[in-house]
Amino acid sequence: MATISLSKSRKALDRNRDPLLKVKVIVGIIIAILFIVPIIWMLFVSIKPNGFSTSNPIEWFLPPYTISNYVNIIMDSLILRWLFNSFFVAFITTILTLIITSFAAFAISQMKFRFKNLIYIFFLLGLMIPGEATIIPLYEIVKSMNLIDSYAGLILPMIASPLGVIILKSFFDGVPKEVIESAIIDGCSYFKLYYKIVLPLAKPAIAAIGIFTFIGSWNNFLWPYLSILSETLYTLPVGLPVFNSTYSQAYVLPMTANAIASIPVIIAFLIFEKQIVKGISFTGIKG
């Protein structure tokens, strides 16, 4: 106990020795306010009566309030459908990406076959090609497979992740060779080696890749915009601009729609905040 209290006091003393600590705290508070004020404004505008307008910004935060906008949008628009589409596509994309990238990384890291290094170089080259450069050939391939305007057309082109393969491959390379060799001697197959030994040791890397794959799929606009024709298959990044374009002169209903789309994301962030921060720090360290 004395050792723990001594270490805590040393950390507190080190923080007090930082001459820029107060400046860092103030700058952090200012940045946090800049990020949170638009969210608060959006929530307040979303509960104002429909058609409400003012020249004084302060009045947006004052009564009257109503939740009828939420009821009307949920009943009269497809926003809940778009919300489901975004979650479904992001979830399935994340699962398939993790499975495929982990298989590929394990094969390159632990299995012996011809042209293994050449294949790994192709993955590295994939990081240098911007996604926009592959949109046209990708669209032609999906069109030839009759997958345009379908969930499969939204999901399958997005499951290739060169960065995920590279991160997991470097992580798998760090598994002690003695563990791998002893497992093989005991008759462990490659699949059992992957599933019971290598994969559990790579949980931090898998969590980081999963988080950023889900976020990237959730926020993806360009590919759903090009590959989806039916409004019932729109994801939120595509559906919200379509909805907002019909209310170009109004504030309340577009803000209500944006709030409905944002509230689940805010709740998810509050629940998984630690995992997201760990994922960011992990990719930053490994990168």
N, C-alpha and C positions, 0 to 999 in steps of 0.2 A: 504493500500500500504506500509505503514511504517512497519507494522508487517511482511509482506511478505519479504521485503528487509532485515529486521533484521534476519529472519529465514534463508534466503539464505546466509547472511554473517556468521552466526553461523556455517552452514554446511561447508562453505569454510574454516573457521577457524579450524574446527574439522579435515578436510582433511589435512590441513597444519601441524597439530600437530602430525600426524602419521609419526613416524621416518622412517618407512619402505615403505612409499608411493612410492618413486622413485625406490626402488628395485622391488616392485611389478609391477610397470609400465614397467620396463626394462624386467623383466621375462615374463610379458604378451606379450610384443612385440616380444620377441624371440620365444615364443611358437607359436604366430600367424604366424611368418615367416616360421617356420618349417612346419606348416600345409599348407600354401598358396603356397610355392615354388613348390612342386610337381604338383599342379594344373596348375600353370603358365607354368611349363616345359611341361606338357601334351598338353596344348593348342598350344604352339609354335611348338612342334614336329608334331602335327596334321596338320599344314599348311606348312610343308616342302615337297619338291618333293618326290614322291614315290621312294624308293630305296636309299634315302640319308643316308649316314653314315659318321661318323667322330670320331676321337680319342680325339678331343678337345671339351669338353662339352659346351664351350662358343659359338661354331659355331651353336648349335641348336637354339640359340636366334637371329642369324643374318640372313639376306636375303640369298637366295631367298625364297619367300613365294608363296603358291598356295592354292586354295580351291578345286582343282580338286579331291582331296582325298575324301572330303565330298560328292561330286556329285557321284563319283564312288561307294562308299559304300552304299549310299542311293539307288542307282539304281540297284546295283548288289547283295545286301545282304538282309537279312530279319530283319535288325536291327530296322526299323520303326515298323514292326510287333511285334517284341519283346518288344519294348517300349510301344506300345498300350496294349499288354498282361499284362505287369507289372502294368501299370496304371489301367486297367480295373479290374484286380484281386485285387489290393490293395484297390481300391475305393469300390468295392462291399463287400470285406471282412470287411472293416472299417464300412460301413453302417450296415451290418448284425450283426456285433459284438456289435455295440452300441445299436441296438434294443434289442438283446437277453440279453445282460448283464444288461441293464437298467430295462427290465421286471423282470429278476431274482432278481436283487437287490431290486427292489420295493416290490416284493412279500415277500422276506425274511424280509425286514425292516418294512413294514406297514401292511401286512396281517397276519391273525392268522390261522394256520393250524398245523396238527400233524407233528412231526419230523422236524420242521423248524430249530431248532438248530443243529440237526444231519446233515441236508443237508448243512448248513453253514460250519460245520466242514469239510465236504467233499471238499468244495471249498478251505478251508485253506490247506487241505492235498494236493490238486492239485498243490499248489505252490511249494511243496517239491519234486515233481517228475519231473526230467529233461525231456524235450521234446523228446530227442533221445531215451529214454527208451520206449516211446509209439509208435515209428515209425513202428515197425513190426506189432503189432496188428492193428494199424491204417491203414496200407497198406492192410492187409488182409480184413478188413471191407470194405474199398473202392473198392477193387477188387471184393468182393462178390456182391457189388451193381452195378457192371459194370460201374464205374465212372473213371476208370483209363484212362488217356489221354483225359481229358475233362476239361472244365472250372469249372464244378461243383466239380470235384475231386480235383482241386486246391483250391477252395474257402471253401467248406463246412467243411473240417477238421480243418480249421484255425480260425473258428469263435468262438470257445470256449475260454473264457478268464477269468480264476479264479481271476486274479488280478483286472480286471475291475469290476467284481461283488463285490469284497471286498471293493474297493475304493468307488464305488457308494453306497454300502450298508451303509458304515460309514457316507457318505455324507447325505443320506436320513434320517439316524437316527438323524441328527442334525436339521431337520425341526421341528419347534415348534409344540408340540402336540395340542396346542389350535387351530392352523390353521387347522390341520387335522380333529379334532373333530367338529369344526364349519362347515367345508365343508361337512362332513358326515351328520350332522344334517340338513343341507340345502338340502339334497337329492343328493349330488354329488356321482356319481358312482366311483368305483375304477379306471376305465380307465380315467375319467375326472380328478380325483384326481392326477393320474400319469401324465397326459398330460398337464394340465393347472396349477397345483400348484407345484408339486414336481420336475418335469423335468426342468422347467425354472430356479428354484433355484440351479440346479446342473450343470449349463452351464460350469463353470470352470473345474469341474471333467470330464464332457463329452468331452470337448475340449482336455484335457490332454490325456485321453484314446484314442480318435480318432487320435491324432497326432502320438502317439507311436504305435498304431495298424497299421496305414498306413506305417510308416517307417519300422516296423518289417516285414510286408508283402512285401514291395518293395525290401527289402534286403534278403528275405528268399531264401536260395539256396537248402537246403537238400530235403525238401518235393517236390518242383517242379522237382528236378533232378530225384527223384525216381518215381514220378507219371506221368510224361509226356514223351511220346515216339516220338511224331511228332515235327519236327523243327518249324512248323508254330504255335505251342502252347507254345514254349519256352518263359520264362520270361528273362529279361536282365541278372540276376545273372547266369542263365544256358546258355543262348545263347552266351554271350561274351566270356567265356572260350572256347567254341566250335569254335567260329570265330578266336580267338587269337591263337589257337593250329595249325591252318593252316599257320600261319606266325611266327613260332617260332624263326626264324633268322632275323626278320625285326622289326623295331620300328614304322615306320610311320603309316601304316594302322591300326595296333592294337590300337595305341594311338588315331587315328582319330575315331575309333569305340568307344573307351572309352570316348572321348570328346563328341560325339553325345549322349551317354547315360548319361553323367554327366551334360551337359548344362541345361536340363530341371530341374534337381534336384537343381542346383545352383540358377536358377531363382526362383524356388519355395521357396527356403530358404530365399532369399532376400526379397520376398514378405511377407512371413509368419514368419519372424524372431521373432517378438515380441510374437506371439502366441506360437512358439516353446520354446522360453526361459521361458515364463510363465508356459507352460506345464511341463518343467523340474523342475522349482522351486516348482510348486504345488505338483508334485509327490514326490519331495524330502522332502517337509514339512510334507505331510501326511504320508509318509512312515516311 
